[in-house]
Amino acid sequence: MNNLDNLVLGDMSSVREKSIHYLSDNYFWPVSDDDFSEFYKYMYIEYIKLVKSENNANINNIATVEFSFISNLIQILHYNYVREYSIKNGLNLVTGKDSEQYINPNWDNIKHYYSNLFFPHGKVVRMIRRFARNIIFNKNLPFVKLINGLIFGSDSVSIGSNDKTKKEFIRSKNKFYDHIDWPSLVIVDINPSDEIIAEYVKIFTTSIIDPYLKKISNHNSLFVKNVDFDRVKDVWLTRAFEAYLLYFSIKSSAKSSELLVTEMSKPIHKIITVAYQDSGCKVYGFHHGNDSAIHINKLLFSISISHCYNLVVPTNGIKDRYKKHYSNTYRISNMSTRFISVNSKEMYKIYSNNASISNVSDCDTVMIMGYPCNSGRYIGHRGLFFYQQVDLEFRLISLLKSKNKRIIYKAHPDRLEEVESVFNGIVDEIITEPFERVWNKADLLIFTYTSTTTFGFALTTNLPIVLLDSEEDMRDADDVELIDSRIIRVPSRIGADTRIYFENDKLIKAIAQSNYDIAYDYVKDIYR
């Protein structure tokens, strides 16, 4: 660490204060990718093993929902490592509001997460929303069937956003779906008996919480040093208790025969999903965006999606890949997920239109896909953390500017605040509009990771794409061969210091070509 100030910039708040130049010149993060990976795998796998060994349906369902607590705890313990390392080595950890939830977690909010769940609209507004959406989202139906549904309702229900895949699924069914907000599924005055509650609390405490926290507290690392696990236990027990009350209420009042759910990883949507499945309802979850499993992340699938027995995906190509890579993931549930394609042609049509347009011969304007620079460190990936990514982006920009390239920084639409002041004056333009509207402002696209829905859409454009890839071994070998005919992959590696390294000459060569021979075999295969 070459840092005269002995500072560790702990989040984007501190980067904005000290500047990206300071971070790049004094690059240091104490938690290596290998250490972080070993730790989060240990936390998830030990949790799954404990829950599976209990083999209790109600416990398993709540434990599946409470992956969200484990995920949050991992991020808190990651920052605990950084803090303890800084104390031990006489460093000054500088943080601000961006990492506050991990540095100084509000344990009371975490504890009462489920009882504090809030929906932004009251009952009257929800009724109006329900009526309006039922007209708009069922407009494909014959008039008589639509009116019948509006008057008499339906036991086929939909919650969450009405995304493209869900719309196509609904059109294929040709029946009325009742589009409601999730509070309509919660009957608050239905509660289990005291005996049932006592038994549940006893099992969840003695079989899950106590042995799990004992394992984690004995990890013998800075992740857990000086952590008050008695407090963690108290928080988790109350949280799990409140989750069970909500689950019991939803399950006891479940009447629908069919339920459609988007935003599947939200805890409330998870509770509704497992409760309705347990009541005998057929639940369909919906695939998010254009992900074609180009990055294989079995652990993320296990904790975020595998609780749903039926996953609807856009195309046959994506279905084949999900079936190949995620059918046998290690999970809490003993049920495997069935993958269903709506056989969408939308992305294929976009590709056909874009591919027919001649691409540019000179790449003067380069668009860099910005990373959403929050303080969470992604699991199941390498190098997906704000500290690594913002440093990588800065070095990329500096290199490209030295070659007189015009740089557009495509910021994540929800994360402009984190990066705007960091890259102002360094890039030529910062944009937050949806990528689908602005990609043609560039001559070439650069991605530093593929786990973004933007990457799937970018493949359908006629622009050359350069990918700095540190995750080749996390990809399907056959897909890599196909995708290499569409993009230029520049290998990168992550050092023990967590910094992402690549060869400048290879990147310059990739963007200096006058003609790009773009083939769309991979695009045709995943969007067929």
C-alpha positions in Angstrom: 0.0 0.0 0.0 1.6 3.2 -1.2 -0.5 5.7 0.7 1.1 8.5 2.7 -2.2 9.4 4.3 -3.0 5.8 5.4 -6.5 6.1 4.0 -8.8 3.4 2.9 -11.6 4.8 0.7 -14.5 2.7 1.9 -17.3 3.7 -0.5 -18.2 6.0 -3.4 -18.9 8.8 -0.9 -15.2 8.9 0.0 -14.2 8.6 -3.7 -16.3 11.6 -4.5 -14.7 13.5 -1.7 -11.0 12.5 -2.4 -11.3 12.0 -6.3 -10.9 9.0 -8.6 -7.3 10.1 -9.2 -6.6 9.6 -5.5 -8.1 6.1 -5.5 -6.2 5.1 -8.6 -2.9 6.4 -7.2 -3.4 4.8 -3.8 -5.3 1.6 -4.8 -5.9 -0.6 -1.8 -8.7 -2.9 -0.6 -7.9 -5.4 2.1 -10.4 -8.2 1.2 -9.2 -10.3 -1.7 -11.5 -11.9 -4.2 -10.4 -15.3 -3.0 -11.0 -14.6 0.7 -14.4 -13.0 0.0 -15.4 -15.9 -2.3 -14.3 -18.5 0.3 -16.3 -16.8 3.0 -19.6 -16.2 1.2 -19.6 -19.8 -0.1 -19.0 -21.1 3.4 -21.9 -19.0 4.7 -24.4 -20.1 2.1 -23.4 -23.7 1.9 -23.4 -24.2 5.6 -26.9 -22.6 5.8 -28.3 -24.8 3.1 -26.9 -27.9 4.7 -28.5 -27.1 8.1 -31.9 -26.3 6.6 -32.0 -29.4 4.4 -31.1 -31.6 7.3 -34.1 -30.3 9.2 -36.5 -31.4 6.4 -39.4 -29.4 7.8 -41.7 -27.8 5.1 -42.5 -24.6 7.0 -38.9 -24.1 8.3 -37.6 -24.7 4.8 -39.9 -22.2 3.3 -39.0 -19.4 5.8 -35.3 -20.3 5.5 -35.6 -19.9 1.7 -37.0 -16.5 2.1 -34.4 -15.6 4.7 -31.5 -16.0 2.2 -32.1 -12.2 2.2 -30.9 -12.0 5.8 -27.8 -14.1 5.0 -27.0 -12.0 2.0 -27.3 -8.8 4.1 -25.2 -10.3 6.8 -22.4 -11.2 4.4 -22.2 -7.6 3.2 -22.1 -6.4 6.9 -19.3 -8.9 7.7 -17.4 -7.9 4.6 -17.2 -4.3 5.9 -16.5 -5.6 9.4 -13.3 -7.2 7.9 -12.3 -3.9 6.4 -12.9 -2.0 9.6 -11.0 -4.6 11.7 -8.1 -4.7 9.3 -7.9 -0.9 9.3 -7.8 -0.8 13.1 -5.2 -3.5 13.3 -2.9 -1.8 10.8 -3.4 1.8 11.8 -5.3 2.8 8.7 -8.1 5.4 8.5 -11.2 3.9 6.9 -13.1 6.8 5.3 -16.8 6.2 4.5 -20.0 8.1 4.0 -23.7 7.5 3.5 -23.1 5.1 0.6 -21.9 2.3 2.9 -23.8 3.3 6.1 -26.1 0.3 5.9 -23.1 -2.0 6.2 -20.7 0.0 8.4 -23.4 1.0 10.9 -26.4 -1.3 10.2 -29.7 -0.3 11.6 -30.4 -3.6 13.4 -33.8 -2.5 14.5 -34.9 -2.0 10.9 -33.4 -5.4 9.9 -35.1 -7.0 12.9 -38.6 -5.7 12.1 -38.2 -5.8 8.3 -41.4 -7.9 7.7 -43.6 -6.1 10.2 -42.5 -2.8 8.8 -43.2 -3.7 5.1 -44.8 -0.7 3.5 -46.7 -0.4 0.3 -46.8 3.2 -1.1 -50.6 3.2 -1.9 -53.6 2.9 0.3 -56.6 0.6 -0.3 -58.6 3.1 -2.4 -55.6 3.9 -4.7 -54.9 0.1 -5.0 -58.5 -0.5 -6.1 -58.2 2.1 -8.8 -54.8 0.7 -9.9 -56.3 -2.8 -10.0 -59.2 -1.7 -12.2 -57.0 0.3 -14.6 -54.4 -2.5 -14.9 -57.0 -5.2 -15.4 -58.3 -3.3 -18.4 -54.8 -2.4 -19.8 -53.1 -5.8 -19.2 -56.1 -7.9 -20.4 -56.9 -5.8 -23.5 -55.9 -8.7 -25.7 -59.1 -10.5 -24.6 -62.4 -10.4 -26.4 -64.7 -7.7 -25.0 -67.1 -10.1 -23.4 -64.4 -12.0 -21.6 -62.8 -8.8 -20.4 -66.1 -7.5 -19.0 -66.8 -10.8 -17.4 -63.4 -10.8 -15.7 -63.9 -7.2 -14.5 -67.2 -8.0 -12.9 -66.7 -11.5 -11.5 -62.9 -11.5 -11.0 -60.6 -14.4 -11.5 -58.7 -17.0 -9.5 -55.7 -16.4 -11.8 -53.7 -13.6 -10.2 -50.7 -11.5 -11.1 -48.4 -9.5 -8.8 -45.3 -7.3 -9.6 -44.5 -5.5 -12.7 -46.0 -6.5 -16.0 -42.8 -7.0 -17.9 -42.4 -8.2 -21.5 -42.1 -11.9 -20.7 -45.1 -11.8 -18.5 -47.1 -10.0 -21.1 -46.3 -12.6 -23.7 -47.1 -15.4 -21.3 -50.5 -13.8 -20.5 -51.3 -13.4 -24.2 -50.6 -17.1 -24.8 -53.1 -18.1 -22.1 -56.0 -16.1 -23.5 -57.7 -15.7 -20.2 -58.4 -13.0 -17.6 -55.7 -12.3 -15.0 -56.4 -10.2 -11.9 -53.5 -7.8 -11.6 -53.3 -6.8 -7.9 -50.8 -5.3 -5.4 -49.3 -7.8 -2.9 -51.1 -6.3 0.2 -54.3 -7.7 -1.3 -52.9 -11.2 -0.5 -52.2 -10.5 3.1 -55.0 -11.1 5.6 -53.5 -9.6 8.8 -56.0 -11.1 11.3 -55.2 -14.8 10.5 -52.6 -16.0 13.0 -51.3 -19.4 14.1 -52.0 -20.7 17.6 -49.6 -20.1 20.4 -48.6 -23.8 20.3 -47.7 -23.7 16.6 -45.7 -20.5 17.1 -43.8 -21.9 20.1 -42.9 -25.1 18.1 -41.8 -23.1 15.1 -39.6 -20.7 17.2 -38.1 -23.6 19.0 -37.1 -25.5 15.8 -35.9 -22.4 14.0 -33.7 -21.4 17.0 -32.2 -24.7 18.0 -31.9 -26.3 14.5 -31.0 -23.2 12.3 -30.0 -20.0 14.1 -27.9 -21.4 17.0 -25.8 -23.9 15.1 -25.4 -21.6 12.1 -24.2 -18.6 14.1 -21.9 -20.9 16.1 -20.3 -22.1 12.8 -19.9 -18.5 11.5 -18.6 -17.1 14.7 -15.9 -19.8 14.8 -14.6 -18.9 11.3 -11.4 -17.4 12.8 -11.1 -14.4 10.5 -11.5 -10.6 10.5 -14.9 -11.1 8.9 -16.3 -12.1 12.3 -13.9 -10.4 14.8 -15.6 -8.4 17.5 -19.1 -9.1 16.0 -21.9 -9.3 18.6 -23.5 -12.5 17.6 -25.9 -12.4 20.5 -27.4 -9.3 18.9 -27.4 -11.0 15.5 -29.3 -13.9 17.0 -31.9 -11.6 18.6 -32.4 -9.7 15.4 -32.7 -12.8 13.2 -35.0 -14.7 15.6 -37.5 -11.8 15.7 -37.2 -11.4 11.9 -37.8 -15.1 11.3 -40.8 -15.0 13.7 -42.4 -12.1 11.9 -41.7 -13.7 8.5 -43.5 -16.8 9.7 -46.6 -14.8 10.8 -46.8 -13.3 7.3 -46.2 -16.6 5.6 -48.9 -18.3 7.7 -51.4 -15.5 7.0 -50.8 -15.6 3.2 -50.9 -19.4 3.0 -54.1 -19.7 5.1 -56.0 -17.2 2.9 -54.6 -18.4 -0.4 -57.5 -19.1 -2.8 -56.0 -18.6 -6.3 -55.3 -21.6 -8.6 -52.6 -19.7 -10.5 -50.2 -16.9 -9.6 -47.8 -14.9 -11.7 -44.8 -13.3 -9.9 -42.2 -10.9 -11.2 -39.3 -9.5 -9.1 -38.9 -13.0 -7.7 -36.0 -12.3 -5.3 -37.9 -9.6 -3.3 -38.5 -11.1 0.2 -42.3 -10.4 0.1 -42.6 -12.0 -3.3 -40.6 -15.0 -2.1 -43.0 -15.4 0.9 -46.0 -15.2 -1.3 -44.5 -17.7 -3.8 -43.6 -20.4 -1.3 -46.9 -19.9 0.6 -49.0 -20.2 -2.5 -47.0 -23.2 -3.8 -47.5 -24.9 -0.4 -51.3 -24.2 -0.7 -51.4 -26.1 -4.0 -51.5 -23.0 -6.3 -49.5 -23.2 -9.5 -47.0 -20.3 -9.3 -45.0 -18.9 -12.3 -41.9 -16.8 -11.8 -40.5 -14.7 -14.6 -37.0 -14.4 -15.9 -35.5 -11.0 -15.6 -34.1 -9.3 -18.7 -31.9 -10.8 -21.4 -29.8 -13.1 -19.3 -28.8 -16.2 -21.2 -26.6 -17.7 -18.6 -23.5 -16.4 -20.4 -22.2 -16.1 -16.8 -23.0 -19.3 -15.0 -23.9 -18.4 -11.4 -25.4 -21.5 -9.7 -25.2 -20.1 -6.2 -27.1 -16.9 -7.2 -29.8 -19.1 -8.9 -30.0 -21.2 -5.8 -30.6 -18.3 -3.4 -32.7 -16.1 -5.6 -34.8 -18.2 -8.0 -34.8 -21.9 -7.1 -37.6 -21.5 -4.7 -40.0 -21.1 -7.6 -41.1 -24.4 -9.3 -41.9 -22.8 -12.7 -39.6 -20.2 -14.3 -40.8 -18.5 -17.5 -38.1 -17.4 -19.8 -38.3 -15.4 -23.1 -36.9 -17.9 -25.7 -36.1 -21.5 -26.4 -32.4 -20.7 -26.5 -32.4 -19.3 -23.0 -34.5 -22.1 -21.7 -32.0 -24.7 -23.0 -29.2 -22.9 -21.2 -31.0 -22.5 -18.0 -32.0 -26.2 -18.1 -28.5 -27.2 -18.8 -26.8 -25.2 -16.0 -29.4 -24.7 -13.3 -31.5 -27.9 -13.3 -29.4 -29.6 -10.6 -28.2 -26.7 -8.5 -27.6 -27.3 -4.8 -30.7 -25.8 -3.1 -32.9 -25.9 0.0 -36.0 -27.1 -1.9 -36.2 -30.8 -2.9 -38.2 -29.7 -5.9 -36.4 -28.8 -9.1 -37.4 -25.8 -11.3 -39.2 -26.3 -14.5 -38.2 -23.9 -17.3 -40.8 -22.7 -19.7 -40.3 -20.6 -22.8 -42.9 -18.1 -24.2 -41.0 -18.4 -27.5 -40.7 -14.6 -27.8 -39.5 -13.3 -31.2 -39.0 -9.7 -30.0 -35.2 -9.7 -29.5 -34.8 -11.7 -32.7 -36.7 -9.0 -34.6 -34.5 -6.3 -33.0 -31.4 -8.2 -34.0 -32.7 -8.7 -37.6 -33.4 -4.9 -37.9 -30.1 -3.9 -36.4 -28.0 -6.4 -38.3 -29.3 -5.1 -41.6 -27.8 -1.6 -40.9 -24.2 -1.1 -42.0 -21.9 -0.5 -39.0 -19.2 2.2 -38.9 -15.7 1.7 -40.2 -14.0 4.0 -37.7 -14.5 3.8 -33.9 -14.1 7.4 -32.8 -16.8 7.4 -30.1 -16.6 4.6 -27.4 -19.4 3.9 -24.9 -18.3 2.4 -21.6 -21.0 0.6 -19.7 -20.9 2.0 -16.2 -21.0 -0.3 -13.1 -23.8 0.4 -10.5 -21.4 1.6 -7.8 -23.2 0.7 -4.7 -21.3 -0.8 -1.7 -22.5 -4.3 -2.1 -20.0 -6.9 -3.3 -21.6 -9.3 -5.8 -21.5 -13.0 -5.0 -20.8 -15.6 -7.6 -18.7 -13.2 -9.6 -15.1 -11.9 -9.7 -14.3 -8.3 -9.6 -17.9 -7.0 -9.3 -17.4 -4.4 -6.5 -17.4 -0.6 -6.8 -13.8 -0.2 -5.7 -12.5 -2.6 -8.5 -14.9 -1.4 -11.2 -14.5 2.4 -10.8 -10.7 2.0 -10.8 -10.9 -0.1 -13.9 -13.3 2.3 -15.6 -10.9 5.2 -14.8 -7.9 3.4 -16.3 -9.9 2.5 -19.4 -11.0 6.0 -19.9 -7.5 7.4 -19.4 -6.1 4.9 -22.0 -8.8 5.6 -24.5 -8.4 9.4 -24.1 -4.7 9.0 -24.8 -5.7 7.6 -28.2 -8.0 10.6 -28.8 -11.3 8.7 -28.5 -14.5 10.4 -27.5 -15.9 8.7 -24.4 -19.5 8.3 -23.5 -20.1 6.9 -20.0 -23.4 5.0 -19.8 -24.2 5.4 -16.1 -26.7 3.1 -14.5 -30.0 5.0 -14.4 -30.4 4.6 -10.6 -26.8 5.3 -9.8 -26.0 8.7 -11.4 -25.4 10.3 -8.0 -22.5 7.9 -7.2 -20.6 8.5 -10.4 -21.6 11.9 -11.9 -19.1 14.0 -10.0 -16.4 11.3 -10.2 -16.3 11.3 -14.0 -17.4 14.8 -14.9 -14.6 16.5 -16.9 -13.0 13.1 -17.4 -15.4 11.7 -20.0 -17.0 13.7 -22.9 -20.6 12.7 -22.0 -22.5 11.0 -19.2 -25.9 9.6 -20.0 -28.5 7.7 -18.0 -31.2 7.1 -20.6 -32.1 3.5 -21.3 -29.4 1.8 -23.4 -32.0 0.8 -26.0 -32.5 4.5 -26.9 -28.8 5.7 -26.9 -26.6 2.8 -28.1 -26.4 4.3 -31.6 -24.6 7.4 -30.3 -21.5 5.2 -30.1 -19.2 3.5 -32.7 -18.1 0.8 -30.2 -19.2 -0.6 -26.9 -17.0 -1.6 -24.0 -18.2 -3.9 -21.2 -16.3 -4.9 -18.1 -18.8 -7.6 -17.1 -21.7 -9.5 -18.6 -24.1 -9.9 -15.8 -26.3 -6.9 -16.9 -29.4 -7.1 -19.1 -27.8 -4.4 -21.2 -25.2 -6.9 -22.5 -28.0 -9.1 -23.9 -29.5 -6.2 -25.8 -26.1 -5.0 -26.9 -25.5 -8.3 -28.7 -28.4 -7.5 -31.1 -26.9 -4.2 -32.2 -24.6 -3.7 -35.2 -21.8 -2.2 -33.1 -18.5 -3.9 -32.3 -18.3 -5.0 -28.6 -15.2 -5.3 -26.5 -15.4 -7.3 -23.3 -12.7 -7.2 -20.6 -13.3 -10.7 -19.3 -12.0 -12.1 -16.0 -14.6 -14.8 -15.8 -14.1 -17.1 -18.8 -14.0 -20.2 -16.6 -17.5 -19.3 -15.4 -18.9 -19.6 -18.9 -20.1 -22.4 -21.0 -17.2 -23.5 -23.4 -19.6 -23.9 -26.4 -21.1 -20.5 -25.8 -17.7 -18.9 -25.5 -16.8 -20.3 -28.9 -20.0 -18.9 -30.4 -19.8 -15.5 -28.7 -16.3 -15.0 -29.8 -17.6 -14.5 -33.3 -19.7 -11.6 -32.1 -17.5 -9.8 -29.6 -13.8 -9.2 -28.9 -12.8 -10.6 -25.5 -9.8 -9.0 -23.9 -8.6 -11.3 -21.1 -8.2 -9.7 -17.7 -7.1 -11.0 -14.3 -7.7 -10.1 -10.7 -4.5 -9.7 -8.7 -4.1 -10.5 -5.0 -4.5 -6.8 -4.4 -8.1 -7.1 -6.0 -7.1 -4.8 -8.9 -8.3 -5.9 -12.3 -5.4 -6.1 -14.8 -5.4 -6.2 -18.6 -2.9 -5.7 -21.4 -3.1 -2.2 -22.8 -1.8 -3.3 -26.2 -4.6 -5.9 -26.6 -7.3 -3.4 -25.7 -5.9 -0.8 -28.1 -5.7 -3.4 -30.9 -9.3 -4.4 -30.3 -10.6 -0.8 -30.7 -8.2 0.2 -33.5 -9.5 -2.1 -36.2 -11.0 -0.5 -39.2 -13.4 -3.3 -40.0 -15.1 -5.7 -37.6 -16.3 -9.1 -38.9 -19.4 -9.5 -36.7 -21.2 -12.8 -36.7 -24.5 -13.4 -35.0 -24.5 -17.1 -34.4 -24.8 -16.8 -30.6 -27.5 -14.1 -30.9 -29.5 -16.3 -33.3 -29.2 -19.3 -31.0 -30.3 -17.6 -27.7 -33.1 -15.5 -29.2 -34.4 -18.1 -31.7 
